[in-house]
Amino acid sequence: MSAKNNQKKTSSIPETQNSSDATVVTVAGNTAEQESTGRAVREIFESIAIALVLAFLFRTFLAEMFVIPTGSMAPTLFGQHKDVNCPECDARFQVGVMAGRTVECALCPNCNAVMNFKAETQKGNSNPNYTGDRILVGKYPYYFSSPKRWDVVVFLFPGGANMNYIKRCVGLPGETIKIQGGDIYVKPSKTEWERKMKLKERRLARKQNARGGADGVDDAQPTMQEAVQDERPFKIARKSPEKILATMIPVYENNYQSLRLRQLKDKVDETLKGKVPPSRWHQDNQINGQEYTGTQSYTEWVEQDDGKSFYCKSKPNEMTGWLVYQHLVFNQDAWERVKATEIPEVKPRLITDMTAYNSQARMVADMNLGEATSLREAEESCELRPEVPDRDYGVHWVKDLVMECQLDVRTLKTGEFQVGMNRGGKTFWCKVNLANGEVVLEIPARPDFGDDDVKQREYDENNLNKENAYIAKAQSGMNGTDKYHFRMANVDDQVHVWVDGKVLKFDMPTAYIADRELQIPTVEDMVRPVQIGCRNCEVKLSNLGLFRDIYYIARGRDNSLFSDFVEKMPDGVERTYYPDYDFFSNPARWEAFSNMRSVEFELEEEGERKYFMLGDNSANSADSRCWTYPDYDPRSNDYVTEHYVPESLLVGEAYFVYWPHTWYPFVPNVKDMRKIK
């Protein structure tokens, strides 16, 4: 009999029943309570079991949480690290912490001052080690689709170990990947190439039919079968605007000024002020590298807000004054002179792939043996000083740059705002007409129409005898007195322009075909990689920031250094080396850029689909370029040597940093929670 029926029976017994009947009622009531308690306990256990099953199913099929252990994806994702603010310029940056290694110093990526953690601790700034980012990884997307290029992917290490890795996917099945000059180049798979050739053949046929051709075939063009047999070309892999912003790395943010450097001019004699190195952003009135000596006046850019902003008011008859960026890096010797109120000698240098996260600076003893009477006395009197390896300042020239600023326009519908980015001695111009908001790009190269071979051929035919340059136009809302956020990027052989966060669409392709000249630096890339000018208007510039793209190092499976520089030894063998600090300030030595290392990796099309994975922290990442496999694979009776990731080892796509390190115990760091792009 159920508990429910028992309850009905007991409730119907009259109060005048005898004691024996009352006893029956009591027993029935106890039975009902026991069964009710048992049902509640059973429901609790069932709920826990269902929750565990759902959690298991969620983890197995939908999403899983991971902790980033290392810094191979920095600065996109952080492993164990220190999160610090530079004591000189207050710029925030991160330094990787490897297991078993004590981090003594760090190099600020903004002002390049050395941060001594022991000295900062004595001042009360503890700078503790933080755990890596905790991320959410979605598994379901790869049940229905495959990874796309530039996705951040979690996968099992292909060397056989039961370990999860996280990298960015840069190579797709059947492709051949080439790493050269910091960029990724892709040779399409045979299947994809055949598809493109068929599409090209159909386009050519339609074009011939439109011209009234008899057979609809252009005899001057190869047939699809002939084209497939030709060598498939390498083409640069371009990132979308969203991916460019996700992977750009700070070079210099003007809001973070060093008070010590700004005070240096005030402390030296008036006669020496001209010898003090200028700010990185400063006025520079030159034409083709020569100082202008004419009588016509220039617009002057005036520093405001302690050097954090610049103001200019130009007249119609004035020439454009240029606000120029120079990569004036203060190395450790220069900083020591600054601290002693002395004038350092600082030369402009090429913008490099300096990554603060990989800083290897350390404190070394500087013993004064000359005045000591014994070794013990020398050891007791020794002082510690920071030692910074040259490669901490960067090893490679980075040609792909992003510039952004806030433009406060104070004149209504008049004047022009210009930004020029130099690359290989050529200037890519972006000119904004503040009267009507029209934006004009002047690109010193041939446009790249992508897969549209008909348009590419028509353009080349119509421009055989013209200069190797073209113009692209777009419309923006920069035509009134207002504040605008402006951004320009020249990344992966393509120019992008943003106004107030929106990417402008141009009437011509902004992707271009880069010739060899654009791959070799010139003096212009050192003295004015970026320049800003205004004409016949009143504006104020603030929030100036300069960023760079990831430089992918062409390291191969020969366990070479993380460097693209090679030299031939007397015995004919090529040696990889790191250039010294002065190399990037000496154009006479830049012939070395003509003989840079490149590597290729083929993803076979047969069998299981394969992917090529690279870390964003290219200078310190174990990835598809250089994995080593200590594990023996019994399936092939050999050690694993592949450079790819089979599709069966994919775990999922990284979506969100749901728990970055906390500033205080159990207090969420909401500001650093972010979507992974």
C-alpha positions in Angstrom: 0.0 0.0 0.0 1.4 3.4 -0.9 2.1 6.2 1.5 -0.6 8.2 -0.1 -3.2 5.5 0.5 -2.0 5.1 4.1 -2.5 8.8 4.7 -6.0 8.6 3.3 -6.9 5.7 5.6 -5.5 7.2 8.8 -7.2 10.5 8.2 -10.6 8.7 7.9 -10.4 7.0 11.4 -12.7 8.7 14.0 -11.2 9.9 17.2 -13.6 7.5 19.2 -11.7 4.4 18.0 -10.2 2.1 20.7 -6.6 1.9 21.6 -5.8 -1.0 19.3 -7.0 1.0 16.4 -4.9 3.9 17.6 -1.9 1.8 17.6 -2.5 0.8 14.0 -2.7 4.5 13.1 0.6 5.3 14.7 2.5 2.6 12.9 1.0 3.7 9.6 2.1 7.3 10.3 5.7 6.2 11.0 5.8 4.2 7.8 4.6 7.2 5.8 7.3 9.4 7.4 10.1 6.9 6.7 9.0 6.5 3.1 8.8 10.2 2.6 12.4 10.7 4.1 13.7 7.9 1.9 12.1 9.4 -1.2 13.7 12.8 -0.3 17.2 11.2 0.1 16.7 9.3 -3.1 15.8 12.5 -5.0 18.9 14.2 -3.6 21.2 11.4 -4.8 19.3 11.3 -8.2 19.8 15.1 -8.6 23.5 14.8 -7.8 23.9 11.9 -10.2 22.0 13.8 -13.0 24.1 16.9 -12.3 27.3 14.8 -12.6 26.1 13.2 -15.8 25.1 16.6 -17.3 28.5 18.0 -16.2 30.2 15.0 -17.8 28.2 15.4 -21.0 28.8 19.2 -21.0 32.6 18.6 -20.5 32.7 15.9 -23.1 30.6 17.3 -25.8 30.0 21.0 -25.3 32.7 22.9 -23.4 35.6 22.5 -21.0 37.7 24.7 -18.8 41.4 24.9 -19.0 44.3 26.8 -17.3 47.0 28.2 -19.5 50.3 26.9 -18.1 52.9 28.6 -20.4 53.3 31.8 -22.3 53.5 30.5 -25.9 50.3 32.4 -26.8 51.3 35.7 -25.1 50.1 38.4 -25.2 46.8 36.9 -26.4 46.8 34.4 -23.4 49.1 34.4 -20.4 50.6 31.5 -18.6 52.2 31.9 -15.2 53.4 35.5 -15.1 54.0 38.7 -13.3 51.6 41.6 -14.0 53.4 44.8 -13.3 53.5 48.6 -13.9 56.7 50.2 -15.0 58.1 52.4 -12.3 59.4 54.8 -14.9 56.4 55.4 -17.2 53.6 53.4 -15.4 52.9 51.3 -18.5 51.3 48.0 -17.6 52.9 44.8 -19.0 53.4 41.1 -18.2 56.5 39.0 -17.8 56.5 35.2 -18.1 57.5 33.0 -15.2 58.9 29.6 -16.0 58.8 26.8 -13.5 62.0 26.6 -11.5 63.2 30.0 -12.6 63.3 33.2 -10.6 62.5 36.4 -12.5 64.9 39.1 -11.2 64.3 41.9 -13.8 62.0 42.9 -16.6 62.3 45.2 -19.6 59.4 47.7 -20.1 58.2 47.4 -23.7 57.1 51.1 -23.6 60.1 53.1 -22.3 62.6 50.1 -22.2 63.6 50.8 -18.6 64.8 47.8 -16.5 62.5 46.9 -13.6 64.4 45.4 -10.6 61.8 43.2 -8.7 63.9 43.0 -5.6 64.2 46.8 -5.4 60.5 47.2 -6.0 59.7 44.7 -3.3 61.8 46.8 -0.9 59.7 49.8 -1.9 56.5 47.8 -1.0 55.6 46.7 -4.5 55.5 42.9 -4.1 54.8 42.0 -7.8 53.8 38.4 -7.0 53.6 35.5 -9.5 50.1 34.9 -10.9 48.7 31.7 -12.4 47.8 31.5 -16.1 44.5 32.6 -17.6 41.5 30.2 -17.1 39.7 29.8 -20.4 36.5 28.2 -21.7 36.9 26.0 -24.7 33.9 25.1 -26.9 34.0 21.5 -28.3 30.8 21.5 -30.3 32.0 23.7 -33.2 34.3 21.1 -34.5 31.6 18.5 -34.5 29.9 20.4 -37.4 32.8 22.3 -39.0 36.6 22.5 -39.2 39.0 25.0 -37.8 39.5 28.2 -39.8 42.8 30.0 -40.3 43.7 32.2 -37.3 41.4 30.3 -34.9 42.8 29.7 -31.4 42.6 25.9 -31.0 43.1 23.5 -28.2 44.4 20.0 -29.2 46.2 17.0 -27.8 49.9 17.1 -28.2 50.7 15.0 -31.3 53.8 13.6 -29.8 51.8 11.0 -28.0 51.7 12.6 -24.5 48.3 13.0 -22.8 48.7 16.8 -22.7 46.6 19.7 -24.0 48.2 22.4 -26.1 46.7 25.7 -27.3 47.9 27.5 -30.5 46.6 29.5 -33.4 45.7 27.6 -36.6 47.6 29.0 -39.6 47.7 26.0 -42.0 44.8 24.0 -43.4 44.6 20.5 -44.8 46.6 19.9 -48.0 48.4 23.3 -47.9 52.0 24.1 -47.9 53.0 26.8 -45.4 56.0 29.1 -45.9 57.3 31.4 -43.1 59.3 34.3 -44.5 59.9 37.8 -43.4 57.7 37.4 -40.4 54.6 36.6 -42.5 52.8 33.4 -43.4 52.5 32.4 -47.0 50.2 29.6 -48.2 50.3 27.3 -51.3 46.8 25.9 -51.8 46.0 22.3 -51.8 45.8 20.5 -55.1 42.0 20.1 -54.7 41.6 23.8 -53.9 43.9 24.7 -56.8 41.9 22.6 -59.3 38.7 24.3 -58.0 40.2 27.7 -58.6 41.4 26.7 -62.1 37.9 25.5 -63.1 36.4 28.8 -61.8 39.0 30.7 -63.8 38.3 28.7 -66.9 34.6 29.5 -66.7 35.3 33.2 -66.1 37.6 33.4 -69.2 35.0 31.6 -71.2 32.3 34.0 -70.2 34.6 36.9 -71.0 35.3 35.5 -74.5 31.6 34.9 -75.2 30.9 38.5 -74.2 33.4 39.6 -76.8 31.9 37.5 -79.4 34.6 34.8 -79.5 33.9 31.8 -81.7 34.8 29.0 -79.3 34.6 30.9 -76.0 38.2 30.0 -75.1 41.2 32.3 -74.8 44.1 30.6 -76.6 46.6 32.8 -74.8 45.5 31.3 -71.4 46.5 27.8 -70.2 43.8 25.2 -70.0 42.8 24.0 -66.6 44.8 20.8 -67.0 47.9 22.7 -67.9 47.4 25.2 -65.0 47.0 22.4 -62.4 50.3 20.9 -63.5 52.1 24.3 -63.0 53.7 25.1 -59.7 51.0 26.3 -57.3 51.9 29.9 -56.1 52.5 31.0 -52.6 50.3 33.9 -51.4 50.4 35.8 -48.2 47.8 34.8 -45.6 46.0 37.9 -44.5 44.3 38.4 -41.2 40.9 40.0 -41.0 40.6 43.4 -39.3 39.3 41.7 -36.1 42.2 39.4 -36.0 44.7 42.2 -36.6 43.4 44.0 -33.5 43.4 40.8 -31.5 47.1 40.1 -32.3 48.7 43.5 -32.4 51.4 44.2 -29.8 52.3 47.6 -28.3 55.4 49.4 -29.6 54.9 52.7 -27.9 51.8 54.3 -26.2 52.3 58.0 -25.8 50.1 58.3 -22.7 52.8 56.6 -20.7 55.5 59.2 -20.3 58.6 58.9 -18.3 58.7 61.7 -15.8 62.5 61.3 -15.4 63.1 61.8 -19.1 60.8 64.8 -19.3 62.7 66.4 -16.3 66.1 65.8 -18.0 65.8 68.9 -20.2 65.0 71.0 -17.2 68.0 69.8 -15.2 70.7 70.3 -17.9 72.2 73.6 -18.9 70.5 75.7 -21.5 73.5 75.2 -23.8 73.0 71.4 -23.7 69.2 71.3 -24.3 69.6 70.7 -28.0 71.6 67.5 -27.3 69.0 65.9 -25.2 67.2 63.1 -27.3 63.8 64.2 -28.4 60.5 62.5 -27.5 59.6 59.6 -29.7 56.8 61.7 -31.2 58.3 65.1 -32.3 58.2 67.7 -35.0 60.5 67.0 -37.9 60.3 69.3 -41.0 62.2 67.3 -43.6 61.6 66.6 -47.3 63.1 63.3 -48.5 65.4 63.2 -45.5 66.8 66.7 -46.1 66.1 69.7 -43.7 63.8 72.2 -45.4 65.6 75.6 -45.8 63.0 77.5 -47.7 61.2 80.7 -46.6 57.7 79.3 -46.4 56.6 78.5 -42.8 55.6 75.2 -41.4 52.7 74.3 -39.1 54.0 73.7 -35.6 52.9 70.8 -33.4 52.9 72.0 -29.8 53.1 69.5 -26.9 50.4 69.7 -24.4 49.3 67.7 -21.3 52.9 66.9 -20.3 53.7 65.5 -23.8 50.6 63.2 -23.9 48.9 65.3 -26.7 49.8 67.6 -29.5 48.0 70.7 -30.8 48.4 72.5 -34.2 46.6 75.3 -35.9 47.7 75.7 -39.5 47.0 78.5 -41.9 46.1 78.1 -45.5 49.5 79.3 -46.8 51.5 77.1 -44.4 53.3 73.9 -45.4 52.3 70.8 -43.5 54.4 70.3 -40.4 55.1 66.6 -39.7 54.7 64.9 -36.3 57.1 62.0 -36.7 57.6 58.9 -34.7 61.2 57.6 -34.2 62.0 54.4 -32.3 64.4 56.0 -29.8 65.2 53.1 -27.5 67.0 53.9 -24.2 69.1 50.8 -23.5 70.5 50.1 -20.0 73.6 52.2 -20.5 71.4 55.2 -21.6 69.1 54.8 -18.6 72.1 54.8 -16.2 73.2 58.1 -17.7 69.7 59.5 -17.4 69.6 58.6 -13.7 72.9 60.4 -13.2 71.4 63.5 -14.9 73.7 63.0 -17.9 72.8 63.3 -21.6 72.7 59.8 -23.2 73.5 59.2 -26.8 70.4 57.6 -28.3 70.1 56.7 -32.0 66.8 55.9 -33.8 66.5 52.2 -34.8 64.2 50.0 -36.7 61.1 48.8 -34.9 61.7 45.2 -33.8 59.9 42.2 -32.4 60.7 43.1 -28.8 58.5 41.1 -26.4 58.6 42.0 -22.8 57.0 38.7 -21.8 60.2 36.9 -22.8 62.6 39.2 -20.9 65.8 37.5 -19.7 67.4 40.4 -17.9 69.0 39.5 -14.7 71.0 41.0 -11.8 74.8 40.4 -11.9 77.5 41.2 -9.3 79.8 44.1 -10.1 82.8 43.6 -7.8 85.4 46.3 -7.3 88.6 44.2 -7.1 90.9 47.2 -7.4 90.0 48.7 -3.9 89.4 45.4 -2.1 92.2 43.8 0.0 90.6 40.3 -0.2 88.1 38.4 -2.3 85.8 38.3 0.8 85.9 42.1 1.1 85.2 42.4 -2.7 82.2 40.1 -2.4 80.8 42.0 0.5 81.3 45.4 -1.2 80.0 44.3 -4.6 76.9 45.9 -6.1 74.2 44.2 -8.2 73.4 45.8 -11.6 71.0 44.7 -14.3 72.3 42.9 -17.4 70.1 42.9 -20.4 70.9 40.6 -23.4 70.8 42.4 -26.8 68.0 40.1 -28.0 65.7 41.3 -25.3 65.4 44.5 -27.4 64.2 42.5 -30.4 65.8 40.4 -33.1 63.9 41.2 -36.3 62.6 44.3 -38.1 58.8 44.4 -38.1 57.3 46.1 -41.1 53.6 45.6 -40.3 52.4 48.5 -38.1 49.2 49.9 -36.6 48.7 53.5 -35.6 45.8 54.9 -33.7 44.9 58.2 -32.1 42.0 60.4 -31.0 41.6 63.4 -33.3 39.8 66.4 -31.9 38.8 68.5 -35.0 38.1 72.2 -34.0 37.5 73.8 -37.4 34.3 73.1 -39.3 34.5 71.6 -42.8 38.0 72.7 -43.7 41.5 71.3 -44.0 43.2 67.9 -44.4 44.5 65.2 -42.0 47.2 62.9 -43.3 49.0 59.8 -42.0 52.0 58.3 -43.8 53.4 54.8 -43.1 56.8 54.0 -44.5 57.7 50.5 -45.6 60.8 49.6 -47.6 61.4 53.3 -48.4 57.9 53.8 -49.8 55.1 55.7 -48.1 51.5 54.5 -47.8 49.4 57.6 -47.4 45.9 58.0 -45.8 44.5 61.5 -46.4 41.2 62.6 -44.8 39.4 65.6 -46.3 37.8 67.2 -43.2 35.5 69.2 -45.4 33.5 66.2 -46.8 34.9 63.2 -44.9 36.4 61.5 -48.0 39.3 59.2 -47.2 41.9 58.6 -49.9 44.6 55.8 -49.8 47.7 56.2 -51.9 49.3 52.7 -52.1 52.7 52.4 -53.9 52.1 48.9 -55.3 49.8 46.9 -57.6 46.3 46.1 -56.2 45.6 42.4 -55.4 42.2 41.4 -56.7 42.5 37.9 -55.0 40.8 35.2 -56.9 39.3 37.5 -59.5 41.8 36.9 -62.2 39.7 38.8 -64.8 39.9 42.1 -62.9 43.6 41.5 -62.1 44.4 40.9 -65.8 42.3 43.9 -66.9 44.0 46.2 -64.4 47.5 45.0 -65.4 46.7 45.5 -69.1 45.4 49.0 -68.5 48.4 50.0 -66.4 51.4 48.6 -68.3 53.1 52.0 -68.7 51.9 53.7 -65.6 53.6 54.1 -62.2 53.3 51.2 -59.8 50.8 52.8 -57.5 47.1 53.3 -57.2 44.4 55.2 -55.2 41.4 53.8 -53.2 38.6 56.0 -51.9 36.1 55.7 -49.1 33.6 57.9 -47.2 33.8 58.5 -43.5 31.9 60.8 -41.1 35.0 62.9 -40.3 33.5 66.2 -41.6 32.5 68.1 -38.5 33.9 69.6 -35.3 34.0 66.5 -33.1 36.3 63.9 -31.6 37.1 60.9 -33.8 39.0 57.7 -33.0 41.2 57.1 -36.0 43.2 53.9 -36.8 45.3 52.9 -39.8 47.0 49.5 -40.3 49.4 48.2 -42.9 49.5 44.5 -42.0 49.9 41.4 -44.2 50.2 43.5 -47.4 46.9 45.2 -46.9 45.8 48.6 -45.6 42.8 49.0 -43.3 41.3 52.2 -41.9 39.0 52.5 -38.9 36.9 55.5 -37.9 35.2 55.3 -34.5 35.7 51.6 -34.5 34.2 50.9 -37.9 36.3 49.6 -40.8 36.0 51.7 -43.9 35.1 50.1 -47.3 37.0 51.4 -50.3 36.2 51.4 -54.0 39.4 49.5 -54.8 41.1 46.6 -53.1 43.3 47.7 -50.2 45.3 44.5 -50.4 48.4 44.9 -52.6 51.1 42.8 -54.2 54.3 43.6 -52.4 57.5 43.6 -54.5 60.9 42.8 -53.1 61.6 46.5 -52.3 58.9 46.5 -49.7 60.6 43.6 -47.8 64.0 45.4 -47.3 64.3 48.3 -44.8 65.7 51.7 -45.7 66.8 54.7 -43.7 63.2 56.1 -44.0 61.9 53.1 -42.1 64.3 54.1 -39.2 63.9 57.8 -39.1 60.2 58.2 -39.8 58.2 54.9 -39.9 55.0 56.9 -39.2 54.3 60.6 -39.8 51.2 62.7 -39.2 50.4 66.1 -40.8 47.6 68.6 -40.9 46.9 71.4 -43.4 44.5 74.4 -43.0 42.8 73.2 -39.9 42.9 73.2 -36.1 43.2 69.8 -34.4 44.4 68.2 -31.2 45.9 64.7 -31.2 45.8 62.5 -28.1 45.9 58.8 -27.1 48.6 58.2 -29.7 49.5 54.5 -29.9 51.8 52.5 -32.2 51.5 48.7 -32.4 53.1 46.0 -34.5 52.0 42.7 -35.9 53.2 39.2 -34.8 56.6 38.4 -36.4 56.6 34.7 -37.2 60.2 33.5 -37.0 61.3 31.0 -39.6 62.6 28.4 -37.3 62.8 24.9 -38.7 63.1 21.4 -37.3 66.9 21.6 -37.1 66.8 23.1 -33.6 68.3 26.3 -34.8 68.0 29.6 -32.9 64.8 31.6 -33.0 66.3 33.9 -35.6 65.9 34.5 -39.4 69.5 35.8 -39.8 71.9 33.4 -41.4 75.5 33.7 -42.6 77.7 31.3 -44.6 80.7 30.0 -42.8 84.1 29.4 -44.5 83.2 25.7 -44.8 80.0 26.5 -46.7 77.7 25.7 -43.8 75.0 28.3 -43.0 74.9 29.5 -39.4 71.9 31.1 -37.6 72.8 34.1 -35.4 71.3 36.9 -33.4 72.3 40.4 -34.6 73.7 42.8 -31.9 72.0 45.8 -30.5 73.7 48.4 -32.8 72.7 46.5 -36.0 69.2 48.1 -36.2 70.7 51.6 -36.1 73.3 51.0 -38.8 71.9 50.9 -42.4 75.4 50.0 -43.7 74.9 46.5 -42.2 71.4 45.9 -43.6 72.6 43.9 -46.5 71.9 41.0 -44.2 68.2 41.5 -44.9 68.7 40.2 -48.4 69.6 36.7 -47.1 67.0 35.9 -44.5 66.0 32.4 -43.6 62.7 30.9 -44.7 61.1 27.5 -44.1 58.4 25.4 -45.7 56.0 22.8 -44.2 53.8 20.6 -46.3 50.5 19.2 -45.0 49.8 16.1 -47.0 46.4 15.9 -48.5 46.1 12.1 -48.3 44.7 10.5 -45.2 43.4 12.2 -42.1 43.0 16.0 -42.3 46.0 17.9 -40.9 46.5 21.4 -39.4 49.6 23.6 -38.8 49.6 25.4 -35.4 51.8 28.3 -34.3 52.0 30.3 -31.0 51.5 34.0 -30.9 54.6 34.4 -28.9 56.7 33.3 -31.8 60.1 33.9 -30.2 59.3 31.5 -27.3 56.8 28.9 -28.5 57.2 25.2 -29.1 54.8 24.6 -32.0 54.5 23.0 -35.4 57.8 24.6 -36.5 60.0 22.8 -34.0 58.2 20.2 -31.9 60.4 17.5 -30.6 58.9 14.2 -29.7 60.5 12.1 -27.0 57.7 9.5 -27.1 57.9 6.3 -29.1 54.8 5.6 -31.3 54.2 1.8 -31.4 51.7 2.3 -34.3 54.4 3.3 -36.7 57.3 1.5 -34.9 59.2 4.8 -34.8 59.6 8.1 -33.0 56.9 10.7 -34.0 58.3 13.5 -36.2 55.3 15.1 -37.7 54.9 18.9 -37.7 51.1 18.8 -38.1 48.1 18.2 -35.8 45.7 15.4 -37.0 42.0 16.3 -36.9 41.4 13.4 -34.4 43.5 15.3 -31.8 41.4 18.5 -31.9 39.7 19.3 -28.6 37.9 22.6 -29.4 38.1 26.3 -30.0 39.1 28.7 -27.3 36.3 31.2 -26.6 36.6 33.2 -23.5 39.0 34.1 -20.6 36.5 33.7 -17.8 38.9 34.0 -14.9 42.1 35.9 -15.4 44.3 36.3 -12.3 42.7 38.1 -9.3 44.3 41.3 -7.9 43.0 40.3 -4.4 41.9 36.8 -3.1 38.5 35.8 -4.4 38.0 39.2 -6.1 37.3 38.7 -9.9 39.4 40.6 -12.3 36.5 41.7 -14.4 38.4 44.1 -16.5 40.6 41.4 -18.0 37.8 39.0 -18.8 37.7 38.9 -22.6 36.6 37.0 -25.7 39.5 35.1 -27.3 39.9 36.2 -31.0 
